[in-house]
Amino acid sequence: MRAVLCKELGPPESLVVEEVPSPEVKPGQVLVKVGACGVNFPDTLIIQGKYQHKPDLPFSPGGEIAGEVIDVADDVTSVKTGDRVIAMCGHGGFAEEIAIDANRVVHIPDQMDFVTASAFILTYGTSYHGLKQRANLQAGETLLVLGAAGGVGLAAVELGKAMGAKVIAAASTDEKLALAKDHGADELINYSNEDLKDRVKELTGGKGVDVVYDPVGGDLFEPAVRATGWNGRVLVIGFAGGYIPKLPANLVLLKGSAVVGVFWGEFTRRQPKDSEQNNKELLEMYLQGKLRPHISQTFPLEKAADALNVLQNRQAKGKLVVTTE
């Protein structure tokens, strides 16, 4: 089978595509013929050795796959050959086949194609866990989404609307904001030419927002905290802005607010039943037409490095997907 390999840590250009043996199915595992693999920000870090998960070399990046089960271990009863599934695999997804623990796969409806499915579980799972379990977002509250045209940001916009919130989308260009509006955003902020805190105050009548969803960090984090209202919750999703920000603690005290970490991967491991319920609810919302994954580009395996560069340079809108066909 073909696989994208990271043989030495470095930029996307250091990746190679080679023929490798098919994975061996171990007890408790299934073998999936990969149809598509979502491209996510951790993929750009793991190949540089900058992610918390550091697989042994050589390895394939790609942590989110969709495909068809083509073999199962003798002890697996929850999945059968021919099942259509999605799975979070951490790494190994940029390949034609992958062996993965059966308890990590999620069955998908027939109405969902593999490209769409591969762009679904991480972004919507992360955003739903953040908004539901971590922020306890309520109908009628106001949600500010930074990086609102990115994968997790756009998912947060859609989920915020589905949960009954007023959604303020913030992004760096008018083009990105137009996409967020198409996916349900009520108000828009271009933080390249508008002051984030002042504009939020204006849009909320001086009250501030109830919840901030922040996958960007960097220079936007402190203004976003300042833009929260009383009892506000700031969700720390990631740091696509390039560096991990620091925060004057008095801002949290004065607003009675909370800064809350969102580590979806660990949540799925520590609270598997809650994660399973979230997935059921997300797939139901998809079937109801409330969630519309936006895939802006697809890339063949041989162009996986190009996909990572587009994402790394913050040029992506919605999700990017690597396909095996």
Stockholm file with secondary structure:
# STOCKHOLM 1.0

chainA/1-325         MRAVLCKELGPPESLVVEEVPSPEVKPGQVLVKVGACGVNFPDTLIIQGKYQHKPDLPFSPGGEIAGEVIDVADDVTSVKTGDRVIAMCGHGGFAEEIAIDANRVVHIPDQMDFVTASAFILTYGTSYHGLKQRANLQAGETLLVLGAAGGVGLAAVELGKAMGAKVIAAASTDEKLALAKDHGADELINYSNEDLKDRVKELTGGKGVDVVYDPVGGDLFEPAVRATGWNGRVLVIGFAGGYIPKLPANLVLLKGSAVVGVFWGEFTRRQPKDSEQNNKELLEMYLQGKLRPHISQTFPLEKAADALNVLQNRQAKGKLVVTTE
#=GR chainA/1-325 SS CEEEEBCSSSCGGGCEEEECCCCCCCTTEEEEEEEEEEECHHHHHHTTTCSSCCCCSSBCCCCEEEEEEEEECTTCCSCCTTCEEEEECSSCCSBSEEEEEGGGEEECCTTSCHHHHHTTHHHHHHHHHIIIIISCCCTTCEEEESSTTSHHHHHHHHHHHHTTCEEEEEESSHHHHHHHHHTTCSEEEETTTSCHHHHHHHHTTTSCEEEEEESCCGGGHHHHHHTEEEEEEEEECCCTTSSCCCCCHHHHHHHTCEEEECCHHHHHHHCHHHHHHHHHHHHHHHHTTSCCCCEEEEEEGGGHHHHHHHHHTTCCCSEEEEECC
#=GC SS_cons         CEEEEBCSSSCGGGCEEEECCCCCCCTTEEEEEEEEEEECHHHHHHTTTCSSCCCCSSBCCCCEEEEEEEEECTTCCSCCTTCEEEEECSSCCSBSEEEEEGGGEEECCTTSCHHHHHTTHHHHHHHHHIIIIISCCCTTCEEEESSTTSHHHHHHHHHHHHTTCEEEEEESSHHHHHHHHHTTCSEEEETTTSCHHHHHHHHTTTSCEEEEEESCCGGGHHHHHHTEEEEEEEEECCCTTSSCCCCCHHHHHHHTCEEEECCHHHHHHHCHHHHHHHHHHHHHHHHTTSCCCCEEEEEEGGGHHHHHHHHHTTCCCSEEEEECC
//
